[in-house]
Every structure is written in structure tokens, then in C-alpha cells.
Amino acid sequence: VMFGAGLHIWLNIADTCKISDGAWQKQPLSFCNRTVFAVAVGITGTVVAFVIMIFRALRKTSRVQVHVEMFLSGLFVIIFGVAAFIITSIGGPGQSVGDLYIATWLSFLVSIGVCISCYDELLRDDWMRNRRLRREAASATIELASAEVKCNSSTTDTPYQRMDG
């Protein structure tokens, strides 16, 4: 979404931002540079999300993969946060409420949601592992030695009693 909105603005201003004259390159936070930054962040976010989606579709999700996803989503929270500041501040291509403004803030909020989701997935995995270990420990058979007790009944006691958890 952010890539498309940034590209739309870039195509509208491409005539005024020519690379050959070099004037827009001298001002690091110029309108043209901010627009290029918006397109670059949008492309990067799209490519990384597509690669993660392919890995999730082709492979069983491993713990390492979730850690990598969480690292990348945390990195994108920072990148999209900086992008929201640079792109939507005064003088930026997304300063007025429109496609790029909404796409930038939406991308930032979605990246926070993805980071929280990865963290939740790690917590859920830890909880399931601990639950499985507790269940295995509880279901283990414990044999306790017991003293033979003479009863008046006709049944005989064994020296061991089996206790299932």
C-alpha cells in the first residue's frame, strides 16, 4: 500500500525531480528525497513480507523462523516509525491527509501488530512446550514401595502399588 501510494506521488512529480540536475540531492530532506524514501520503504516492506509469506507457505514454521520474523518486524516498526515522521511531517509528500499519509501510518500500525503477533506466537509456543512437559511428568508411572498389610479379607497385597497421574 505504501509502495503504491509513494509511487503514485513520484510519478506525478518525476518531472520536477530530475536526477540529472542534482539540485534535489543537495537537500537531504527535500520533497523529492522523501518521496523516494517512501517508495524504497514500501518496496522493502513488500519484498520482505512476500519472502516471509513464501517461507511460511512452503515450510513448517520453526522457532528460529519466528525469532527472525520478530526481529524483522521489530526492525520494521522502527523503519516505518521513522518513515511516518519523515514522510508525514511538514514539507513531506504525505503531509496532507491522503493516500500516502494513510498508507504510511497504516504500515506503521500493522508493523506493530505483526511484532506483537510474533511475540504472542513465541509465548504460546513456550506455554505449549511447558504444558506438554508437565503432562508428561504428571502421567509418568510412579511405583511406591508399600509395606505388606495383613487384612482379614481374602485378597493379598503386592509389595508395589502402581499410581498413574
Secondary structure, DSSP 8 states (H G I E B T S, - for coil): -HHHHHHHHHHHHTTTS-TTT-TTTSSTT-HHHHHHHHHHHHHHHHHHHHHHHHHHHHS---HHHHHHHHHHHHHHHHHHHHHHHHHHSTTSTTSSSSHHHHHHHHHHHHHHHHHHHHHHHHHHHHHHHHHHHHHHHHTS-EEEE------SSS----SEEEE--
